[in-house]
Amino acid sequence: MSTIEHFMPLLMQREEEGALTLLLSHGGVHFLWIKYSNLYLVATTLKNVNASLVYSFLYKTVEIFSEYFKELEEESIQDNSVIIYELLDELMDFSFPQTTDSKILQEYITQQGNKLEVGKSRVLPTVTSAVSWCSEGARYKKNEVFIDVIELVNLLVNANGSVLLSEIVGTIKPKVFLSGMPELQLGLNDHVLFEITGQSKNKPVELEDVKFHQCAWLSRFNND
């Protein structure tokens, strides 16, 4: 615990030397850190760990704290120290990331002002299963699926009218009210686009930098 005291002096020294990196070492301890607003979030390790995992965990921690406190800053840390201990206790066990889904955490760590209410001591099914995005026993009188498609068009044209860059940045946001855990199949219909452009029906629309929800079957998308 005393090792963290060496972090700020080491960071300031490296910054003055112009040799600041996101991984600092002191003795046999390694500091992996990020800066958010005016706060430093630091992970310490004695081993050669997966750095990508550590940084993903730190950014996920920032995201969860921000959802609980609205604004993550020094004052919110001081005012909510109790709930922060509770959250960290659930976020990591024995140095391994555990529950990092904010919707699951909010099921049994609730906040009213600065007060904390903790549910019964039990492990939720969603914590240990592969369906953390769905509450257990969800039932609806009517099965419905609503889909919002949000698109932003970026177009760059030079003085001669030639298109230098054209792209569509889009998001598909489903709102699902389905009982149980059915499999939902969605298809991207390119038929209209092919008729307009005269392209071959065998040529799909080019998709880049696609990010899927964790429930999606990536192998199905790649194959079909």
C-alpha positions, 0 to 999 in steps of 0.5 A, a space after each residue: 500500500 505504501 508503494 503508491 506514495 512513489 507514483 506522483 514524485 516519479 510522474 513529476 520527475 519523468 514529466 520534467 525530463 520529457 520522458 513520461 510514459 503510461 507505464 512507470 516503474 519503481 523498484 519491482 513495482 509497475 504503475 499503469 495509469 490514466 488521467 481523467 479530468 484532474 484525477 489519476 487512476 493507477 493500477 500497480 502490479 508486481 508481474 508482467 501483466 496484460 497491459 491492455 486488460 489493465 487499461 481497459 479496466 481503468 477506463 471501465 472503472 471511470 465509466 462506472 463511477 461516472 454513471 453513479 456520480 454523474 461527474 467524476 472529480 475530486 469532490 465526488 470521490 470524497 463524498 462517495 468513498 463508501 460506495 466506491 469501496 463497494 464498487 471496487 469490491 465487486 469490480 475486482 476480486 483477487 486482482 482479477 476483473 469480475 463484474 464490470 457491467 454497470 447495469 448488473 452492479 446497479 441491481 444490488 448496489 443502489 445509491 440514494 444521495 450519499 447513502 448506500 443500500 446493499 442487497 442480500 449477499 448473493 451472487 446474481 445469475 447474470 454475474 456468472 452467466 454469459 448473458 449479463 445484458 439480460 435480467 433473469 426471468 424477464 417477461 413481457 405481455 407483448 413481444 416487441 422490438 424497436 430499432 433506431 438507426 442514427 446516421 452521420 454523413 461526412 463529406 469532403 469536397 475540393 474546390 473542383 467539386 470532386 469528392 475526396 472523402 465520403 463516409 457514413 458513421 451509423 449506429 443501430 440501437 435496438 430496444 428489445 422487449 422479448 420474454 426469455 432468451 430468444 435468438 433474434 436474427 436481423 438482416 442488412 438488406 442491400 437490394 435497394 442500393 444495388 438497384 440504384 448503383 447497378 452493382 452486382 448483388 454479390 458485392 456487399 456494402 463495405 463496413 469498417 470499424 464495426 462494434 457489436 454489442 456483446 450479445 451478437 454472434 460475431 461468427 454468424 455475422 462474418 459467415 452470413 
